[in-house]
């Protein structure tokens, strides 16, 4: 699985950057601040399949040993935030209580992961210099894993169906599937899921 937030960085490698032996608390942050013009795929995933996002976050938290999770959600996504809150409230697993929702105050730059962290800490949302990277020095100076809505929603599907199945979903050299938002002067605006590649 490569990150579906835009950079395409290998997800497992990113998870591996979080130090396993750190005595500090660790966090997982779901970046749901989808603010690029014409994008709404994450919004639809949150509205229609919030359980996949919650389950993906919990699996990420288990994988890195995190004690707390946050969904950093775009401030215009009120209906989706309510759906997510309902999903967290009815989740059959007690660990879901360790996931909180942080509503973005708004600002295009807050989609950048370190600007998002600055905002969550109560500072002006500006990108940090890297290194250090969030995996080592993230929220409140603690190891933090940040993934997109779509990336986290893919995790439980891959865990359930297997890596080979996921690989077979792609086209050519590509692996998996990808959600795309299509909008503007087109006949069928919508969110489409197609083979990657």
N, C-alpha and C positions, 0 to 999 in steps of 0.2 A: 504494500500500500504506500503510494506516494501522497503527500499532503495535498488536499483538494482546495486549499485556500488560495492557491495561485503560484507559489514557488515550486511546488512539486517535489519538495525535499522528502527523502525516505522516512516514513513515520517511525519505523522501528529504530532507526539510527537516532532520530531526535529523542525518542523515549530513552535510549541508551545513554544520552548525554547527561541525564539526571543522575547524580552520584548516589549509588545504592547505600553507601556507608555513611551518609551525612547524618549527623545527630540532630540537625534542624528539621522542623516540620516541612513537609513538601506540599505543593499545591498543583492542582490541574485547573486550567482556565480554558473554557470554551469561548472562542472568539465568534460572537454572533453579532458583531457590529458591521453588518453588510451595508457599506455605504457607497460602493462604486455605482456610477450611473447605469441604470438599466439592469441591475442585478436584483434578483428576488428568489433565487433557488434555495438559499438557507432559510428564508422566511417560510417557504412552502414545506420544507422538511420539518421545521419547528411546529408548524400548524397541523400537519397531517401525520407525522411519525416522531413525536417527541420522545417516545419510549426508546427509540434507537439512540438518540442523543444522550439520554440519561444513562442507558446501559453502557454505551461507549465510554462515557466519562467514568463510570464506576470501574470498568475494566482497565482503563488507563490508570486510575488511582491505585488499583490493586497492583498493577504491573510495576509502578515506580515507588510504591509505598507511601502514597500521599494520604494525608488525613483530612484534607478539605478540598472542595471543588467549587468553582464559581462559573456562572454563565454571564459573560459580559454582553448584554443585549442592546441592540440599537433602540434609542428612545422612542422612535415612531412605531415600534413593533408591540404596541399594547395588547392587541388580541393574541398574538403569539406568546407573549409573556404570560398571559393568563392561562393559556393552554399548558404551558410548561409548568407553571405553579400547580395546576391541577394534577398533572402527571407526577410531579414530585410528591404531592400529598398522598396520592393513591398507590405509589410504588410499593410493591410487596416486600421490598428489601429495606431494612432499617438504615443501611448505609446512605440511602438517598437523602436522609436528613442532614448529611454533611455537605450537601450541594446547595449553594445560595445563588440568588440572582442579583446581579449588579446592573442597574439600568444606566446606560451611557448618557452623559449630559449632552451629547451631540458634538460632532466635529469629524470631518473626513479623516484627519490624521490619526484618530483613535483606533482605526482598523489596523494600524501598525502595532505589532505586539508590545514593544517597549513603551510606546506612548500610551497604550491601553493600561499597562502596569502603573505608569506614573499617575494616570487619572484615578485608578483604584486606590492609590495611596494618598489621594487628596491634593496632588500637585497639578500644575499645568500639564496638559497632555502633549508632551513633546518627546520625540524619540530619544532614547539614550544612546550613548556611544557604545559600540561593541568592539571587542569583548569588554566586560564579561557578558556572556549570553544568559538568557533567562533560566536555562537548565541548571546553571550554577548559582546565579545571583538574579533572582526574579522578584516576585512580589514580597515586599518588606525584607529584601535581601536574602530570601530563602529560595531553594531550588523550586523552579516552577516550569511545568510543561504547558505549552499553549498550542492548541489545535483548533481547526475550524469546525463548524457545525457538520459539514459534509464528511470530513475526515473521521470524526468521532462516530457519526451515524453508520459509516461503513464497517467499523470494527466489529460489532456484534454479528453482522451478517457474515463476515469472513470467518469469525470464530465458529459460527454454527455450520457453515457450508464447506469450509476448508480453503487452504491456499491454492490448491490445484483448480478448484472451481472458480475462484476469483481470477486466476491467471487466464482461464479460458474465456472470460467475459470480454477481454480486450480484442482489438483488431490489429493484426500484424504483430509488430514488436511490442505493442502497448499492452498494459495489464489493467483489468478491472473495467468499471464503468464510470461515467461522469455525468453530472447534472449540469444543464445549461439553461439559462433564462433567455428566452427570445421575446423581444418587445419592439415597439415602434410600428412602422407602416408595413406590417406583414399580415398575411391572411390568418395565421393561427398562432397568436402570441400565447406562450405557455412556458412551463418548465418541462424540459425533455431529458430523459435518461438514455444515453447512447453508449455504445462500446467506446472506451478510450482509444484514441487513434483514428 
